[in-house]
Amino acid sequence: MARIKARGDPIPSTYMWGSRVRFRRMLLGMSQEKLGEKLGLTFQQIQKYEKGINRIGASRLFDLAQVLGVSVQFFYEEAPTGEVPRFVADGFAERPAESSIVEFLRSRDGLELNKAFVRIADVQARRAIVELSAQPGRR
């Protein structure tokens, strides 16, 4: 039996766009309040967009793209195509771990960790960090 969408449940496409808004806003180091100011909205409205609670209309998506310095296509980059998945040979299919990596990179911690890592100029220090993180729980 199909579940009826409860009020407040995110709409999949709106949630996808909202997560892309959040990702880009965080990448720019912009607060929800600042983004809201630039769009003439409250930070609460930005929160609702980012959580997928409120739909983002076409004109608002265009405005968001302008303020965030991206094309409108940016919000569609990971949109499902509606195509039936074809058989993909081993080694080419996206693994569940890869999608969890993408989700981590979109998080505040993931974004901050990546920004900090990129600022490390010493190649040997970066390599040591990678090696250390590749062996969790080992001392």
C-alpha positions, -999 to +999 in steps of 0.1 A: +000+000+000+014+034-010+022+058+018+005+091+016+030+120+018+027+136+052+027+174+055+063+185+060+079+155+043+105+166+018+096+164-019+124+144-036+132+170-063+128+199-039+150+181-014+177+176-040+176+212-051+177+223-014+207+201-006+225+216-036+216+252-023+230+242+011+261+227-004+269+257-025+261+282+003+284+263+027+311+261+000+310+299-003+310+303+035+277+322+033+251+320+062+214+313+056+208+348+069+231+364+043+216+343+015+181+353+026+191+390+026+204+388-009+171+372-020+148+393+001+138+363+023+141+353+059+167+327+070+138+305+080+126+304+044+161+294+033+161+267+059+128+254+045+142+254+010+174+236+021+154+209+040+130+204+010+100+215+030+091+243+007+092+239-031+116+261-050+099+277-081+117+282-114+122+320-109+135+314-073+159+287-086+172+312-112+176+338-084+194+313-062+218+304-091+226+341-096+233+348-060+253+316-055+273+321-087+263+289-105+242+281-135+207+267-130+220+234-143+240+231-111+208+222-093+201+194-117+235+177-118+225+147-097+189+146-107+175+111-116+171+108-153+141+085-153+160+060-175+158+024-167+192+014-152+212-008-176+236-035-166+269-020-156+301-041-156+320-046-124+342-017-116+320+009-132+289+009-110+287+034-082+292+016-049+272+024-018+304+036-002+308+062-029+274+077-023+282+079+015+314+097+005+295+123-015+271+127+014+300+133+037+316+158+014+283+178+015+283+179+052+297+208+072+325+186+086+333+171+052+335+205+036+357+220+064+379+190+064+384+192+026+391+230+028+417+225+055+433+196+037+437+216+005+454+244+024+482+221+035+511+229+012+535+202+024+529+171+002+545+148+028+522+161+055+491+155+033+503+120+025+508+113+062+473+124+070+459+102+042+478+072+055+468+079+091+431+082+081+432+051+060+439+030+091+412+039+116+415+023+150+452+013+146+478+029+167 
